[in-house]
Amino acid sequence: MNHFLRPKKHLGQHFLHDENIARKVAASLTGFGGYSHVLEVGPGTGALTKWLITNPAYHWAGVDVDDESVAFLKESLKDFHPRIIHADFLKLDLSKCFDGDRFAVIGNFPYNISTQILFKVLENRQLVPELVGMFQREVGVRIVTEPGSKVYGILSVLTQAFYDVELLFYVGEKVFIPAPKVKSVVIRMQRKERIQLDCDENVFFRVVKTAFNQRRKTLRNALKPVAINWDALPAAWGGKRAEQMCVADFVQMCQHAYTGI
């Protein structure tokens, strides 16, 4: 790592410096969905980048909001200037990144915005067939966990509604500069064949969030703000809690919710 490039706490930067981990993360992309473009979020010092740009299967681009990181990347990757995007990923129009073509998203995501990055990908899922990302361990586990777990929640349901998710491997603190106070995990997401739900998606998002915001209550009580025809659903559902319901259950529930809520 260039010793003049200092990690910035306000940006949540923890620069990956372990070559083996960087190579392993980069190699976790599979090409699922037939993309040829790869967008790296927060390249920083280029630890992942060096493994991505040498892969002939991919056309790489990187987006970073940090002035110093962008300057460093442009200096160290002189042949890739046009592919280094100085911008905030959360504000980026992803449809313009590769002229509307599909692409994978990869990155050692800043932990303070990793959930927002995920939601941005979900909103643009028609463009992103695959994601490989480094997350704080608790967040990554929440994404991949199945119904019945205490950590199964909003993030689990909304992600699994559109992607098949897989926990690939855990990562310790010492592979970063500075070392974070938490452990990390790398997950892979591959988009499901159907990217539209069999219900009103606005209703779906509201029902899921409302149910888990009061997860200790039964669904019938937690979802009182939502007009649901419980008589059209299995009798036991009203007495269940949000963490007991899979994506298909929430979709069925929303099919019997009054639209316009």
Secondary structure, DSSP 8 states (H G I E B T S, - for coil): --TT----GGGT--EE--HHHHHHHHTT---TTS--EEEEE--TTTTTHHHHTT-TT-EEEEEE--HHHHHHHHHH-GGGGGGEEES-GGG--GGGTTTT--EEEEEE--GGGHHHHHHHHHHTTTT-SEEEEEEEHHHHHHHH--TTSTT--HHHHHHHTTEEEEEEEEE-GGGEES--SS-EEEEEEEE-S--S-SS-HHHHHHHHHHHHHTTTS-HHHHTTTS-B-GGGS-GGGGGS-GGG--HHHHHHHHHTB-TT-
